[in-house]
Amino acid sequence: CDQDVGNYERFLDENIYTDNYMTTGRVYQSVIENERSLKYKGACVQVVPHIPLEIVGRIERAQKNANAEVTVIEIGGTVGEYENILFLEAARMLKLRDPGRTMFVMVSYLPTPSSIGEMKTKPTQHSVRTLNSSGIQPDIIMARSKEPLDEKRREKLSFFCNVPEDQVISAPDVKSIYDIPINFEKEKLSKIVAKLLNLKFPTKKPKTAIAWAKMVHTIHNAKDEVRIAIVGKYFDTGDFTLTDSYLSVIEAVKYSTYALGKKPVIDWVNAIEFEKNPKSISKLRKYHGVLVPGGFGSRGIEGKIKAIEYVRKNSIPYLGLCYGMQLAVIESARHLAGLKGATSREINPKSKECVIDMMDTQKEKMKKEEYGGSMRLGSYECYLKRGSVADSLYKKNMIVERHRHRFEVSPLFIERLEDAGLIFSGVSPDGTLMEIVELPKKVHPFFVGCQFHPEFQARPLAPHPLFTGFIKASLEYGKKRK
């Protein structure tokens, strides 16, 4: 796949690594490097077949390295686009090479124009013919539509698209994305896939399927609400609100809430609003918990800091992720430690009170202008302080979390921040990086920030302990406020 790694990780409960991430740029780069390294032994290298063969090679390598029985390959975009034609060519080659082990699923939208009131199949018929021109015939059609597919439309798609009727799968709009696997099972999709790939179909229902159905039941039937505000700055896109900017965070909140049998009500609050109208900060009082996610740059920062100050003073549960932790440290430095000019080197490089500073290893990279993929990325160990909130949530001494940052809490200010009441409850193995910050429970019901991104490890059936702790504290706050 290209950009949807997070969705696949969440649904499969598997970490997906670099082998599974494929873009056109990466493919071309590999072919050029291989040609320059004479790996083609002087042969004339052309876009076709060498680019599609490189794609096939990457798919096979991903399958081999994961020891996977089945590989799902997503070819994004729309049939007929120039951008994906080489990926379609690679797919055609795969089918030719392994006809009994390769199948095609085409996702196609069936519109129902309001002025007509009838679901139209012609666009899908046209798309299938266009796909046929690339040498590909779909084995399954996923009929995306507002309403479930009726038998008349299923029959037409089967007849005109050359696909058996039972292999035309209805995929209507649903209230929750987590309904989708259950809907597909009603259409016997797993059996169809097993048949097409010559796989044995299990006789017993997997335990995960039972647990999934239980979660979906909670999604639709939970009554008790927990109201969470996500204070961010990437929501605006013209006249629309783009919540996908924080998709992993939003889903992580949901998983922990569902696991507790409750209903999440999530509002997206633009931090810039608090800068333009400081009095509007009081709107946070109606929430049971407030979360500030990661981000970059200075836009909306003072609004976020105002929000953090408000929830700290009013004992509203708070969870800060990456930048959300750094801003919590800045807020505490300003209002608890007396460092009125406290800021981040990212926001004001000339400040003498940069409680958040660039990591030493990053300073060297910035001097060399090494910007692309050069942050502190990947999984790192973190050791927890006994008796802390973090320790009570994780229930273990050492954790491993995923990171994506250049800045850290400056070692120059740690002692002063601790004297002001902050607890650095998670540190790197060498003790130099502050990974988790919190206020003691006797001071605040839940005030926790982490330098890493716990949302990347949250799963539908395995919620993350930090999010679960945050939601529990939010529910408690909601009860007390009542």
Disulfide bonds with the S-S distance in Angstrom:
none
